Amino acid sequence: MNPPIIVTIDGPAGTGKSSAASELAQRLGFDMLDTGAMYRAVALLSIELAIDPRDEHALAVAMDCARLAVDFSSRPPAIRLNSRDVHERIRDADVTGIVSLIASHHEVRVRLVRAQRDVAAQHERLVTEGRDQGSVVFPDATVRIWLDARPEVRAHRRSEELRSRGEVVNEARVLAEIIARDASDRGRAEGPLRKPVGADSIDTSTLSFATVVEELERLVRRRLHESDIGCGCGGGA
């Protein structure tokens, strides 16, 4: 039996990790895991149960009682909280506003890291994206990638995403929030945001989405070829 192939894509908020990982997985014929959505689902759980997002113990208890699952029957996979598809809801501003705090809790991360590893154990070929996938969750991943972009570029992308959903956006405020989120993610004790050892870097600041995906596909195929693993996904770099 061949070992599982895991491709990790890490980086700060707004670099296009989720969309790029989803498209890459589709091109390669891999499954895709959006771990940020899992943390957002816990943030939503906090909101819906009126749990103080600073209360780590209460959050842990709530997680143990809730059903958080990734539905791989849809493309991209849907996040289900107590059997309810919350893919759209977890992108709302109230969730975004507390997700970094939620992700800083040890008990939350222990549970979600375990859940992410359980997912990987059930999928032979997986693209997984987040902020600690190649550094903490899968440090021995077959391919580790670091996506980055300048803060102002990421703020503009996030603003455009929100406007496309009909929201009124103050881009300067979005930029301030992204800078604050970066500082929080990098400074936290649990699973801090950092480039994984041995990861390949791609700066997406001046790249179109299509170019980013093409670069990712070329990079992954090359790394798999160099490792003599092969992805069984056809085509060539």
URWOPE-V8785 format. One record per pair of residues at least 24 apart in sequence whose ideal C-beta (glycine too) atoms are under 8 Angstrom apart, sorted by sequence separation. I is the first residue (numbers start at 1). J is the second residue. D is the distance in whole Angstrom. If there is no record, write none. Layout:
i	j	d
I	J	D
I	J	D
This chain:
i	j	d
113	137	5
151	175	6
154	178	6
5	30	7
42	68	7
41	68	6
151	178	6
103	131	8
151	179	6
38	68	7
151	182	7
38	70	8
45	81	6
33	70	6
44	81	6
41	79	5
40	79	8
41	81	5
31	72	6
38	79	7
34	76	7
37	79	5
44	86	6
34	77	7
59	102	7
32	76	6
33	77	7
63	107	8
32	77	6
34	79	7
41	86	6
44	89	6
53	98	4
60	105	8
63	108	7
31	77	7
44	90	5
59	105	6
43	90	7
47	94	6
54	101	7
60	107	4
64	111	8
68	115	7
47	95	7
53	101	5
59	107	7
60	108	7
63	111	5
26	75	7
41	90	6
53	102	6
56	105	4
59	108	6
70	119	6
146	195	5
37	87	7
40	90	4
56	106	7
57	107	7
146	196	7
40	91	7
44	95	5
47	98	8
56	107	5
60	111	7
72	123	8
153	204	8
43	95	5
46	98	7
56	108	7
144	196	5
153	205	5
22	75	8
37	90	6
144	197	8
146	199	4
148	201	7
22	76	4
131	185	6
144	198	6
145	199	6
146	200	7
147	201	8
148	202	8
149	203	6
40	95	5
43	98	5
136	191	5
144	199	4
145	200	5
146	201	5
147	202	5
148	203	5
149	204	5
150	205	5
40	96	8
43	99	4
46	102	6
135	191	8
144	200	7
145	201	8
146	202	7
148	204	7
149	205	4
139	196	7
143	200	8
145	202	7
147	204	6
148	205	8
18	76	8
139	197	7
40	99	5
43	102	5
132	191	4
135	194	6
39	99	5
42	102	5
131	191	7
132	192	8
135	195	8
132	193	7
135	196	4
131	193	5
134	196	3
135	197	7
36	99	8
39	102	6
133	196	8
39	103	5
134	199	6
147	212	8
42	108	6
39	108	7
93	162	8
42	112	7
145	216	7
39	112	7
38	112	5
91	165	8
93	167	7
145	219	7
145	220	8
143	219	7
35	112	7
38	115	7
143	220	5
38	116	7
113	191	8
104	184	7
143	223	5
35	116	6
96	177	8
100	181	5
109	190	5
142	223	7
143	224	7
103	185	8
109	191	5
142	224	7
33	116	7
101	184	8
106	189	8
100	184	5
104	188	4
106	190	5
100	185	6
103	188	7
104	189	8
105	190	7
142	227	7
33	119	6
104	190	6
33	120	8
103	190	8
142	229	6
103	191	7
31	123	5
30	123	8
33	126	6
35	128	6
36	129	7
31	125	7
32	126	7
33	127	7
35	129	7
36	130	5
30	125	4
31	126	5
32	127	5
33	128	4
34	129	6
35	130	4
36	131	7
29	125	7
30	126	6
31	127	7
32	128	7
33	129	7
34	130	8
35	131	8
28	125	7
30	127	5
32	129	8
35	133	6
28	127	7
25	126	8
25	127	4
35	137	8
24	127	6
21	127	5
125	231	7
21	128	8
125	232	7
21	129	4
125	233	8
20	129	8
18	129	6
17	129	4
17	130	8
6	120	6
4	120	6
4	121	8
9	127	7
4	123	7
5	124	7
7	126	7
9	128	7
10	129	7
12	131	7
4	124	5
5	125	5
6	126	5
7	127	5
8	128	6
9	129	4
10	130	6
11	131	7
4	125	7
5	126	7
7	128	7
8	129	7
9	130	8
10	131	6
2	124	7
4	126	7
6	128	7
8	130	8
10	132	7
10	133	5
9	133	7
10	134	5
8	133	4
10	135	7
8	134	4
20	147	7
8	137	8
8	138	5
17	147	6
16	147	7
6	138	5
15	147	4
8	141	5
15	148	6
16	149	8
7	141	7
10	144	8
15	149	5
6	141	4
7	142	6
8	143	7
10	145	7
11	146	6
14	149	7
6	142	5
7	143	5
8	144	5
9	145	5
10	146	6
11	147	4
12	148	7
5	142	5
6	143	8
7	144	8
8	145	7
10	147	7
11	148	5
12	149	8
5	143	8
7	145	7
9	147	6
14	153	8
15	154	6
14	154	3
13	154	7
14	155	7
16	157	7
12	154	7
14	157	5
14	158	5
13	158	7
14	178	6
13	178	6
12	178	8
13	181	5
12	181	8
13	182	7
12	182	5
13	185	8
12	185	7
12	193	6
10	193	8
20	204	8
10	195	7
10	196	6
23	209	8
27	213	7
8	196	7
16	204	6
10	199	7
15	204	6
20	209	7
24	213	6
28	217	7
19	209	7
23	213	5
27	217	5
8	199	8
20	212	5
24	216	5
28	220	7
16	209	6
20	213	6
24	217	6
16	212	6
20	216	6
24	220	7
30	231	8
29	231	8
28	231	6
29	232	8
30	233	7
29	233	5
28	233	4
29	234	8
27	233	8
9	216	7
27	235	8
7	220	6
5	224	7
5	229	6
3	229	8
5	231	6
2	229	8
